[in-house]
Amino acid sequence: MKHTHSNQPAALSIASVNQLAQTAPQQLVERTHQRYQDQLRTVAQAILQRPAQRRVVLLAGPSASGKTTVARDLSQMITELGTPALTVSMDDFYLGHYPLLPDGTENFESFEALDIELFDHCMAQLLGEGKTRLPKFDFVTVTRSMNKEESILPEGGVVVVEGIHTMNPRVSINLPSENLFRLYVHVDSQFVDDKGQTLLTPKNIRLMRRMLRDRNFRNYSIFNTLGRWDHVLSEERESLEPYREFADGFIDSALEYEPAAFRHYLLPILREVGCDSPFYEPISELCEALEQFPQLDTDLIPQDSLFREFAG
């Protein structure tokens, strides 16, 4: 039986978040972390209720939803509950050349950019023999290599496969359906003021996460990120959202302290954008929103926080 899930994002009160950010920031961070851990535990327990020799979690979600960190943390939670777990990233199965966007840049979001033949081979070995050698993709050099050491999945273990396209039937066509658990990770909360007006939407949060990640880890400017954003959203509507209804579980990766952290990491960069930029209007709206949050002491954010996936 599939889980039902509301299409309406949860509302996070700006007043409540700001009060804690100013008077008890450590408590805000801890509360956020506990909410996230509770979701992980619920999902991990649901996965482990499914009997199989080896189980597969297909973890999907839109860009900058935190899939990489959720996959890592879910594997850790499953391990803590007494079952060995392994993570596999679909990003590592990029071919190293991509369909191009109209502006000539690579289309990372395209399903055709993935080496599905190699993925099928690795998964068949993992589920059949309990071991395989996985690829590793380098986004800076845009090259792929094979890991020298084998990845091991003991009998009874769980492999967590994360990526935008993991719920696409073409990914699971060669996987035993009784072994599968489909998990959808997304930002499913928005920040609202005391009048109920939305200040930051889930898409705003994901865009700012992606700005930070692209700048820190992919050598892209915020303008590169903004220039691709409409295409990213279009690709998600076509390649991801149709499969969301088949999810067995959901995780909301929104972090209550996130806007206060964005104020520290992103606001100074956004303020430098001049009014002659074609992106001035959306950037000025983000600036206006972030200015309504106090700045968080980023030393309070744990090194293993989901936020670090984007901020470093």
C-alpha positions in Angstrom: 0.0 0.0 0.0 1.5 3.4 -1.1 1.7 6.3 1.3 -0.5 9.3 0.6 1.2 12.6 0.6 -0.2 16.2 0.5 0.9 18.4 -2.4 0.7 21.4 0.0 4.0 22.2 1.6 4.2 22.5 5.4 4.4 26.0 6.8 7.3 27.1 9.0 6.7 30.3 11.0 9.3 32.9 10.4 8.5 34.5 13.8 9.1 31.2 15.6 12.3 30.4 13.7 13.7 33.9 14.2 12.9 34.0 17.9 14.9 30.8 18.4 17.6 31.9 16.0 18.2 35.0 18.1 17.6 33.7 21.7 18.6 30.0 21.5 20.3 29.2 18.2 21.8 25.9 19.4 18.3 24.8 20.4 17.0 25.6 16.9 19.8 23.6 15.3 19.2 20.6 17.6 15.4 20.7 17.0 15.9 20.7 13.3 18.4 17.8 13.5 15.9 15.8 15.7 13.1 16.3 13.2 15.3 15.0 10.4 16.5 12.0 12.5 12.9 11.1 13.4 12.0 10.9 9.7 15.1 8.8 8.9 14.3 6.3 11.6 10.7 5.9 10.5 11.8 5.2 6.9 14.6 2.9 8.0 12.2 0.8 10.1 9.7 0.6 7.1 12.5 -0.6 4.9 13.7 -3.3 7.3 10.2 -4.7 7.7 10.5 -6.0 4.1 12.1 -9.5 4.1 14.6 -10.1 1.2 18.0 -11.6 0.7 19.2 -8.1 -0.3 17.1 -5.0 -0.4 17.2 -1.9 -2.7 16.1 1.6 -1.8 15.6 3.8 -4.8 16.0 7.3 -3.4 14.8 10.0 -5.8 14.2 13.7 -5.5 14.6 17.0 -7.3 17.8 18.9 -7.6 19.3 20.2 -4.3 16.8 18.2 -2.2 19.7 16.7 -0.3 19.6 13.2 -1.8 23.3 12.5 -1.2 23.2 13.3 2.5 19.9 11.6 3.1 21.3 8.5 1.4 24.4 8.6 3.6 22.4 9.2 6.8 19.7 6.6 5.9 22.4 4.0 5.4 24.0 4.9 8.7 20.6 4.7 10.5 19.9 1.2 8.9 23.4 0.1 10.1 22.7 1.4 13.6 19.5 -0.7 13.6 21.6 -3.8 13.0 21.6 -4.3 9.2 24.6 -3.6 6.9 23.9 -0.9 4.3 25.7 0.6 1.3 25.1 3.8 -0.8 25.3 4.1 -4.5 25.1 7.4 -6.4 23.6 7.5 -9.9 25.8 10.6 -10.4 28.8 8.3 -10.6 27.2 6.6 -13.7 27.4 9.7 -15.8 28.8 8.9 -19.2 31.2 11.8 -19.2 29.5 13.4 -22.2 26.0 14.7 -22.2 23.2 16.0 -24.4 23.7 19.7 -24.7 21.4 22.5 -23.7 20.6 25.3 -26.2 23.4 27.4 -24.7 25.9 24.7 -25.4 26.4 23.6 -21.8 26.0 20.0 -20.6 22.6 18.7 -19.6 23.4 16.9 -16.3 19.7 16.3 -15.7 19.0 14.2 -18.8 18.4 10.4 -18.3 20.5 9.9 -21.5 23.5 11.2 -19.7 23.6 8.0 -17.6 25.4 4.7 -18.3 22.4 2.5 -17.5 24.2 -0.6 -18.9 27.0 -0.2 -16.4 24.5 0.5 -13.6 22.6 -2.8 -14.5 25.9 -4.7 -14.4 26.9 -3.3 -11.0 23.5 -3.9 -9.4 23.3 -7.5 -10.8 26.7 -8.2 -9.2 25.8 -6.6 -5.9 22.4 -8.4 -5.6 23.7 -11.7 -6.9 27.3 -12.0 -5.6 27.2 -9.3 -2.8 30.1 -7.4 -4.3 31.0 -5.1 -7.3 33.4 -2.4 -8.3 31.5 1.0 -8.6 32.5 4.0 -10.8 33.4 7.4 -9.5 32.6 10.6 -11.4 34.5 13.8 -11.0 32.4 16.9 -11.8 35.4 19.3 -11.9 37.3 17.3 -14.6 34.0 15.8 -16.0 35.6 12.3 -16.1 34.7 8.9 -14.7 37.0 6.2 -13.3 36.4 2.8 -11.6 37.1 2.4 -7.9 40.0 0.1 -7.2 38.3 -1.6 -4.2 35.2 -3.6 -4.3 32.0 -2.5 -2.6 30.5 -5.2 -0.4 26.8 -5.9 0.3 26.4 -8.8 2.7 23.4 -11.1 2.6 20.4 -9.4 4.3 21.9 -6.0 3.6 20.4 -2.8 2.0 21.8 -0.8 -0.9 20.6 2.8 -1.1 20.7 4.1 -4.7 20.2 7.9 -4.9 19.7 10.1 -7.9 17.1 12.2 -9.8 16.1 9.3 -12.1 16.0 6.3 -9.6 12.2 6.1 -9.8 12.2 5.9 -13.6 11.1 2.4 -14.6 14.1 2.1 -16.9 16.3 2.1 -13.8 14.4 -0.6 -12.0 13.4 -2.8 -15.0 16.1 -5.4 -14.2 15.8 -5.2 -10.4 13.5 -7.7 -8.5 10.4 -5.7 -7.6 9.9 -7.4 -4.3 13.3 -6.1 -3.1 12.5 -2.4 -3.8 11.5 0.5 -1.6 11.0 3.8 -3.4 11.8 6.9 -1.3 11.1 10.5 -2.4 13.2 13.2 -0.8 12.2 16.9 -1.2 12.0 20.2 0.4 8.4 20.1 1.5 8.2 23.1 3.9 7.9 26.8 3.1 8.6 29.9 5.4 5.6 32.1 6.1 5.1 35.3 7.9 2.5 36.1 10.7 -0.1 36.8 8.0 0.4 33.5 6.4 2.1 35.0 3.3 4.9 32.8 1.9 8.3 34.4 2.0 10.5 31.5 0.8 9.0 28.6 -1.2 10.6 25.1 -1.4 11.9 26.0 -4.9 13.5 29.2 -3.4 15.3 27.0 -0.9 16.5 24.5 -3.5 17.7 27.3 -5.8 19.8 28.8 -3.0 21.2 25.4 -2.0 22.1 24.8 -5.7 23.8 28.2 -5.9 26.0 27.3 -3.0 26.8 23.8 -4.2 27.5 24.8 -7.8 29.8 27.6 -6.6 31.6 25.5 -4.0 31.9 22.1 -5.8 31.2 22.5 -9.5 33.0 25.7 -10.4 29.8 27.5 -11.5 28.8 31.1 -10.7 25.4 32.0 -9.4 24.6 33.2 -12.9 25.4 29.8 -14.4 23.0 28.3 -11.8 20.2 30.8 -12.5 20.7 30.4 -16.2 20.1 26.6 -15.9 17.3 26.8 -13.3 14.3 26.9 -15.6 15.6 24.0 -17.5 16.2 22.0 -14.3 12.6 22.6 -13.2 11.3 21.6 -16.6 13.3 18.4 -16.6 12.0 17.6 -13.1 8.4 18.0 -14.2 9.0 15.6 -17.1 11.4 13.1 -15.6 10.7 13.0 -11.9 7.3 14.2 -10.8 5.2 11.6 -12.8 6.8 8.9 -10.6 6.4 10.6 -7.3 3.0 9.0 -6.6 4.7 5.5 -6.6 6.9 6.4 -3.6 6.6 4.1 -0.5 7.9 6.9 1.7 8.8 10.6 1.9 11.4 12.7 3.6 11.1 16.5 4.0 14.7 17.8 3.9 13.8 21.4 4.8 15.9 22.8 7.7 14.4 25.4 10.0 17.7 27.3 10.4 18.4 27.3 6.7 17.4 30.9 5.8 19.5 32.2 8.7 22.5 30.2 7.4 21.9 31.4 3.8 22.0 34.9 5.1 25.6 34.3 6.1 26.8 32.3 3.1 24.8 33.7 0.2 23.5 37.2 1.0 26.8 39.0 0.6 27.3 37.4 -2.9 23.7 38.2 -4.0 24.1 41.8 -2.9 26.9 42.3 -5.3 24.6 41.7 -8.3 24.0 45.0 -10.2 20.6 46.2 -11.5 22.0 45.7 -15.1 22.0 41.9 -14.6 19.2 40.0 -16.3 18.8 38.1 -13.0 18.5 41.2 -10.9 14.8 40.9 -10.1 14.8 37.3 -8.8 18.0 37.9 -6.9 16.7 41.1 -5.3 13.6 39.2 -4.1 15.8 36.5 -2.5 17.9 39.3 -0.8 14.7 40.9 0.5 13.6 37.6 1.9 16.9 36.7 3.5 17.2 40.1 5.2 14.1 39.2 7.3 16.1 36.5 9.1 18.9 37.0 11.6 22.3 35.6 10.7 23.1 32.3 12.3 26.5 31.5 13.8 27.5 28.8 11.2 29.9 27.2 13.7 26.7 25.8 15.3 25.9 23.8 12.1 27.3 20.2 12.6 29.9 19.1 10.0 27.6 16.2 9.1 24.5 18.3 8.6 22.6 18.0 5.4 23.3 21.8 4.9 27.0 21.0 4.5 26.2 19.2 1.3 25.7 22.6 -0.2 27.8 25.0 1.9 30.8 22.8 2.5 
